[in-house]
Amino acid sequence: MEYKKIYTPDPDRYDGRMTYRRCGNSGITLSEISLGFWWNFGGINVYQDSLAKMTYAFDHGVTVYDLANNYGPPFGSAEETFGRMYSENFTAHRHEMIITTKAGYEMWEGPYGRGSSRKMLMTSLDESLKRMKLDYVDIFYTHRYDSTTPVEETMQALIDIVHSGKALYVGLSNYPAEVLTQCIALLREQHVNPLIYQGKYNLLVRDLENTHRAIFNKEKIGFTAFSPIAQGMLSNKYLNGIPADSRAALGRHLNPESITPEIVEKLNKLNTMAMKRGQSLAQMAIAWLLSKPRVTSVIIGPRTVEQLADSLKATENKSFTTKEIADIDEIMK
Ligand SMILES: NC(=O)c1ccc[n+]([C@@H]2O[C@H](COP(=O)([O-])OP(=O)(O)OC[C@H]3O[C@@H](n4cnc5c(N)ncnc54)[C@H](OP(=O)(O)O)[C@@H]3O)[C@@H](O)[C@H]2O)c1
């Protein structure tokens, strides 16, 4: 008879190894590192590798698991992987987890399979819950601004989703600043607090500092940064060329042509700084985000357990001297 090994979490996972940050002006805190499921937990990945990353993250105090309807590949398969891992190993820990999903980008064929209409958001969330084997998610995000749908319709769908009990909180991702302000007001008019904004923010992409930061400060909503190491660019892997197993070599959302000689020169300078700090470049890139007071959590997307372990160690040194910050700004100019 075959016996199945049941995962037993590390009993010391809340011993201080992870820090939990208040999310905006809400009542909850999030682990400062979240585990993201965009590319490395799909149907094309080995299930046991996904499970190894999920259990490692949970054992190290990660409470936030970031998904979306179309994460994979193929679309939906990251949620299916999550559903299997959750139902076989984590049901006893549901109350310890913040599980998110999103809808807005292309998901299924036909006119309702993308965008931010009420039809898309509500149908997609129902499908996501089935794939993840959950009754509710903790945070449901509108994944992007859709200029063909009135924001009143999208926000009303979010409000009704909260009232239905299928999501505890709502968040927004990839919204232009001026629209974001209007959406926050629409939600608050009906007493639904927008918990968090999710946006791309890393050493190479800093637009949000000029466009959105003032809104986060004024409205006191949480902020979570995605692509913290620019899909691997802010690691030591591209310092001397493009390795065969990398996203750039496989053409997975990272264009090899974006790794220009100018970028490689900057990466090498950053890498020298990171080594002086006793960190890998990936760790320094994550630590730099965590040094920002408005960042609630950083969503990492590790391909392997080794990458996950490396990234988690970023939390061991999150402070930067004024000179280090100035040097980074000079390198990235
Ligand atoms: N809201 C949105 O629109 C949106 C968009 C994108 C992402 N996200 C969320 O953010 C999460 C993270 O995004 P991302 O995958 O772009 O993050 P990322 O951490 O910037 O990139 C992940 C890639 O970086 C490399 N990597 C990761 N850790 C490493 C380490 N310690 N050392 C060296 N290389 C390392 C791996 O590349 P190789 O495979 O080449 O080794 C991995 O596939 C996603 O999973 C998703 O949850 C949200």
The ligand as a MOL file (V3000), in Angstrom:
LIG
                    3D

  0  0  0     0  0            999 V3000
M  V30 BEGIN CTAB
M  V30 COUNTS 48 52 0 0 0
M  V30 BEGIN ATOM
M  V30 1 N -0.2060 42.5410 -11.3270 0
M  V30 2 C 0.4730 42.2540 -12.3880 0
M  V30 3 O 0.1620 42.6760 -13.5180 0
M  V30 4 C 1.6940 41.3600 -12.2700 0
M  V30 5 C 2.6050 41.2790 -13.3510 0
M  V30 6 C 3.7300 40.4800 -13.1880 0
M  V30 7 C 3.9400 39.7970 -12.0070 0
M  V30 8 N 3.0210 39.8690 -10.9890 0 CHG=1
M  V30 9 C 3.2040 39.0960 -9.7200 0
M  V30 10 O 4.5290 39.2840 -9.2450 0
M  V30 11 C 5.1830 38.0160 -9.1510 0
M  V30 12 C 6.6460 38.1720 -9.4180 0
M  V30 13 O 6.8540 38.6960 -10.7380 0
M  V30 14 P 8.0750 38.2060 -11.5920 0
M  V30 15 O 7.9610 36.7500 -11.8200 0
M  V30 16 O 8.2370 39.1140 -12.7480 0 CHG=-1
M  V30 17 O 9.2460 38.4570 -10.4800 0
M  V30 18 P 10.8080 38.4840 -10.4740 0
M  V30 19 O 11.1650 37.9410 -9.1400 0
M  V30 20 O 11.2610 39.8700 -10.8400 0
M  V30 21 O 11.2760 37.4940 -11.6350 0
M  V30 22 C 11.2220 36.1130 -11.5050 0
M  V30 23 C 12.3770 35.4890 -12.2920 0
M  V30 24 O 13.5840 36.0190 -11.7910 0
M  V30 25 C 14.5440 34.9860 -11.6380 0
M  V30 26 N 14.8490 34.8620 -10.2120 0
M  V30 27 C 13.9690 34.8540 -9.1750 0
M  V30 28 N 14.6280 34.8280 -8.0010 0
M  V30 29 C 15.9400 34.8050 -8.2890 0
M  V30 30 C 17.1200 34.7870 -7.5030 0
M  V30 31 N 17.0680 34.8230 -6.1680 0
M  V30 32 N 18.3120 34.7750 -8.1500 0
M  V30 33 C 18.3820 34.7870 -9.4990 0
M  V30 34 N 17.2970 34.8100 -10.3000 0
M  V30 35 C 16.0920 34.8210 -9.7010 0
M  V30 36 C 13.9590 33.7550 -12.2690 0
M  V30 37 O 14.3290 33.8450 -13.6450 0
M  V30 38 P 14.8040 32.5600 -14.4810 0
M  V30 39 O 13.5460 31.7930 -14.6920 0
M  V30 40 O 15.3740 33.2000 -15.7050 0
M  V30 41 O 15.8110 31.8590 -13.6230 0
M  V30 42 C 12.4760 33.9700 -12.1210 0
M  V30 43 O 11.7650 33.2750 -13.1050 0
M  V30 44 C 4.4210 37.1240 -10.1440 0
M  V30 45 O 4.5820 35.7490 -9.8720 0
M  V30 46 C 3.0110 37.6030 -9.9330 0
M  V30 47 O 2.4800 37.0210 -8.7630 0
M  V30 48 C 1.9130 40.6540 -11.0980 0
M  V30 END ATOM
M  V30 BEGIN BOND
M  V30 1 1 1 2
M  V30 2 2 2 3
M  V30 3 1 2 4
M  V30 4 1 4 5
M  V30 5 2 4 48
M  V30 6 2 5 6
M  V30 7 1 6 7
M  V30 8 2 7 8
M  V30 9 1 8 9
M  V30 10 1 8 48
M  V30 11 1 9 10
M  V30 12 1 9 46
M  V30 13 1 10 11
M  V30 14 1 11 12
M  V30 15 1 11 44
M  V30 16 1 12 13
M  V30 17 1 13 14
M  V30 18 2 14 15
M  V30 19 1 14 16
M  V30 20 1 14 17
M  V30 21 1 17 18
M  V30 22 2 18 19
M  V30 23 1 18 20
M  V30 24 1 18 21
M  V30 25 1 21 22
M  V30 26 1 22 23
M  V30 27 1 23 24
M  V30 28 1 23 42
M  V30 29 1 24 25
M  V30 30 1 25 26
M  V30 31 1 25 36
M  V30 32 1 26 27
M  V30 33 1 26 35
M  V30 34 2 27 28
M  V30 35 1 28 29
M  V30 36 1 29 30
M  V30 37 2 29 35
M  V30 38 1 30 31
M  V30 39 2 30 32
M  V30 40 1 32 33
M  V30 41 2 33 34
M  V30 42 1 34 35
M  V30 43 1 36 37
M  V30 44 1 36 42
M  V30 45 1 37 38
M  V30 46 2 38 39
M  V30 47 1 38 40
M  V30 48 1 38 41
M  V30 49 1 42 43
M  V30 50 1 44 45
M  V30 51 1 44 46
M  V30 52 1 46 47
M  V30 END BOND
M  V30 END CTAB
M  END
